[in-house]
Amino acid sequence: MANETKDNIEKKRKNLRRRRRIKAFRLVFTLVILCLIGSAILFVGFSVYNAGVRVYNEFAEMYKGYTDRRTARMGSADPKFEGYTNVLILGVDDSHLQEADTILVLSFSNETGKSRIISIPRDTLVTSQSNSGKIGTLYSWGGATVLVREVSKLLGISIHQYVIIDMTTFAELIDTLGGLDIYVEENMDYDDEVAGLSIHIPQGYQHLSGEEVQKYLRYRGEKLGDVGRVQRQQKFIKALYAKVLQLDTIPKLPAIAEIFRNKMETSAEIFDSAHLANVLRKMSSDPPSTLMLPGSENDDGLWIVNVAELEARMSELFPLQDMIKNSVEGDADSEQISD
């Protein structure tokens, strides 16, 4: 009996030691698993952090490059024009000279979507630091950046973006829209074998193809010369503006976007996309206000700007009270962000 009791006690002790070893093993195993899981979490977290830092640094570098390019293109932007989006549109001829044949500033009010168009004759006399002459010829040696600076200085406004379109792409864009209905104010008959230009468009209401619109805009009548060209440009922009707002244009938007993406040069980058989309979304259905650069033609065929009249007209297009309001709102938004 005593031996049985001793054996039972020994068995219990063995079972107790075995259970303790099992518990110790489980504890060690659990600690090892937790350490492995913790290490994995730390590794993943550290990797995600490093990836985040790399992405942030790359993004910051991209954005700095964007702001540097924007500053180089525009110079210092005038805060008075933060409430507007001003786009310089350059129609470039297809000759080897690559001069700016059409120079327009299309301006949108960011708040109301109302637009204004300022037309600049290509023969406008400008004097820059390194060159003087017709503004249209500056593109051939200085590109869009020089024209952005000159137009900004000439008009006294900030130019936020530019778009460059050649004549072939321009005609394709109009054909994609289905052509334009325009009243032709006089019979247009002109032939230039050297330039390969033949224009024959009768007076009256016409439905013009892309090539015909191009000829309509390039025609220089004997009566008004370049002034007539600028007036036709403004008439064309109004017709195009109305066409873009029509419902039947919506199915054509992907094809139009493809032309803009692949066949036009623009300063707009991915950082500008959200802002530009918002501006276009607010486009007013009211026809744009138009202004031809005030001035007169001298004996050499150069367009001489009437500075006093230009300043008065620009004050009408960009009212001071609106600019002050936009500037104050911009400052208020900055304070809210800083708070």
C-alpha angles and dihedrals in degrees: 000000000000090000092052091050090049091049091050092050090050091049091050090050091050091048090048092049090047092050090048091051090049091049091047090049091048090048092050091045091050091049091050091050091047091049090050092048091046091049091049091049091048091047093049091044092049091047092049090047092050091046089049091050091049092048091047092049092047091047092047090049091048091049092047089051089050093050091046091052090045092051092046090051100042106021114215110345117231108239089214088075098050088107091061136061109215117192124189111215117200121191106200122200121234096238124111088255092065095205124172103258095176125035119184135160113211111195127190128192105231092212103043103021091229113148138210131193125211115193120203118195110235090231093059110137113239132172117210132175094265105021143025130198140067113002092224092062093055090078092063092064106020106030127212095320092064092047091049090055094044095046091046091052093043096051098030094233137111117259108212102181141003135210125199121199129176123215096255093053090043091057090047091052092052092047090050088055089051098254129286135269109227134164108236106214098204141007107280114211119159135142128188112175093184093055092037090236123144118172122183114157120150124227119264139050109336137177101223129199122220093268091047092049088051090053091045090056095044096049115112111198122205093240103056106007112186092358088062090048092054091048090052090049090055092047089049093050091052091050091047091047091053091046093053091053093054119107094235089064092067096079088050095055096094091054090046091049089051090055092049092048099046109022107035131067117225138167091222113113135184090275088062096048099091093047094047092047090053092048092050091046089059095048108145120233089222113106113257122261111245134210130180113206103265115239145086140258119257128211091273093057093253121138109236113202120233096222098191093051091044092054091049093050093046089053088056093049094044106033114207093227091056092050091048090050092050091047092050091047090050091051091048091051090050091052091050091051092049091048 
